[in-house]
């Protein structure tokens, strides 16, 4: 697992929202988003896909949890009512690049919080993001982006 700090710029996003327990339904939301993106010729080598769990499953009942499968769009890309639109605000993140297997992601989740603490990072209230850039998924990698409070210059 590699670690770096990055400021993610503000992104305009299109998204598909899944409500209910996190798990296999999240994959279906991402597949629905990718189908829409493919139909609109948006899947390229530089496409950025995001998976954003909006709620903490430890404090939110499973049936109320929200997961957004997102694609980053240019500011001028025209959207219709077929998909939701939103903004991901700019912010500082600690980025953990991990193999996209159940075992490696499970291990990453157990390693992330001690790594943040050891690095002196303070999480903020924005959601944690899974990020896939270009053909990252074909190479079986993803990035877990943990929002942190800005570090001092």
N, C-alpha and C positions, 0 to 999 in steps of 0.2 A: 504494500500500500504506500503510494507516494503522497506527500503532503505539500501544499503551497498555499499562500495567501493571495487573494485576487479581489479587485473591486469589479463586481459585475455591474455593467451599465444598466440604465433603465431600458427595459424591453417592452415593446408592444407584443402581445401574445394573443393567439387564438387558442381556445381550449374546449375540452369535453370534460364535464364534471360527472364523477361517479359518487353516489351517496350510499353509505352502508359500510360494513366492516372492510378494513383494508385486507388485501389479498388478491386472489385470482381476478376479481372484478376490476381491479386497477389495470391489469394486463388488457382486459377487454376494452376499457376506456382508451388506452394507448393505441390499440389496434383500430378502433373507430376513428381516432384522430389521424392516424397514419393513412387510413383509407381515404379520408377527406383530403389530406395533404397531397396524396398521390394523384387524386382526381383533379386537383388544382395545380399540378406540376410544381409543388413546393418541396419535394424531397430531392435534395442535391447533396453534393459532397460537403457543403458548408452549412447544411441545415442544423439548427439547434432545437432539440426536443427536451422538454422538462417534465418531470413527474413531481407534483407538489402535493404532499399530504397536508391539508389545511388544519387538521385538528390533532391534538395529542390523544392517542387511544387510551392512555392511562387516566385521563380526566374527562373524556367525551364518550358517551355511550356509543357502542359500535354502529348502531343504526343511524346515528347523527354524524358520523365521520364523513368528511368530504375529501376527495382526491381529484386533482385537476391534471389531466394529460394535456400538455401545452406544446405549441410550436411558436418560435420567435418569428415575427413578421417585420417587414420593412414598414416604415411609417406611412408610405403611400399605397400599400397593398389594399385593394378594395375588398371589403367583406360584405356578406349578405346575412340574412337571418338564419342561415344553415348552421352557424357555429357561434359560440360565445366569444367575446373580445374582452381583454383586460390589459392591465399594465403591471409588470413586475418592477417594483422600484429599485433604484440603484442602491448598492450596499456592499459592504466588505464581507467576504466569506473565506473560511478556511476550506480548501478543496482537498478531498481525499479521493484519489484515483484508485479504483479497485476492480478486480475481475468481476464480471457480472454473472456470478454463479451464486446459488443460494448459500452455499457454505462460506464463500468469501465475503458476501455481503453481511451475513450473520456475524462473522468474525469482525468485520469492519465496524459494525454497530457497537460491539463490545469494546473496541479499541478507540473509537472516536472521542468519547468523553474524557477518558484519562489523558489522551493526547492533547486535547484542548486545555485541560487543567495544567498539564506539564508545560505547555507552551505559553501559559499566562493569558489565554484568551477567555473573554467573557461572552457567552452567547447572548444574543438579543432575541426579541420576541417574534421576528419574522420566521416563516416556516423553513424547514430544511428542504433542500431541493435535490433531486436526482437529475443530473444533466448528461445528455448524450449529444455529442457533436459529430456530424458527418457519419462516417461508417464505424464509429466507436462500437456500436452494438455488434456489428459483424466481427469485430476483433475481440468481442466478449469483454468489453470494459464499460464502466460508467464512472461518473464523478458524483460523490456525495458532497454537496455544498452546504456547509453549516454557517448560518449567519452569526457574525460576531460584531461586538461594538468596535467602532474604529480605533485603531491603534494610534498612539501619539506619534506625530511626525518626527 
